[in-house]
Amino acid sequence: MEGVDRWIPYSAMTNPGRHASAIAVLPTEVGALIQIIQGVLVDALAASPDQPLVEIAPDW
């Protein structure tokens, strides 16, 4: 795939699956989205149950 076409399909990390309806009601304005997710978004590695956050970055 070339250009933006490579970003269109969902991946395992981006497919909303059963949560698509919850995402559909989110605001489309960037500032409003930032207010919602700031402090909530967690890296997939950091969320791993096998490796607690303190072991990944003890200075958090």
MODELLER restraints for C-alpha pairs under 7 A, 6 or more apart:
rsr = mdl.restraints
at = mdl.atoms
rsr.add(forms.Gaussian(group=physical.xy_distance, feature=features.Distance(at['CA:27:A'], at['CA:33:A']), mean=6.28, stdev=0.5))
rsr.add(forms.Gaussian(group=physical.xy_distance, feature=features.Distance(at['CA:46:A'], at['CA:52:A']), mean=6.82, stdev=0.5))
rsr.add(forms.Gaussian(group=physical.xy_distance, feature=features.Distance(at['CA:46:A'], at['CA:53:A']), mean=5.43, stdev=0.5))
rsr.add(forms.Gaussian(group=physical.xy_distance, feature=features.Distance(at['CA:46:A'], at['CA:56:A']), mean=6.77, stdev=0.5))
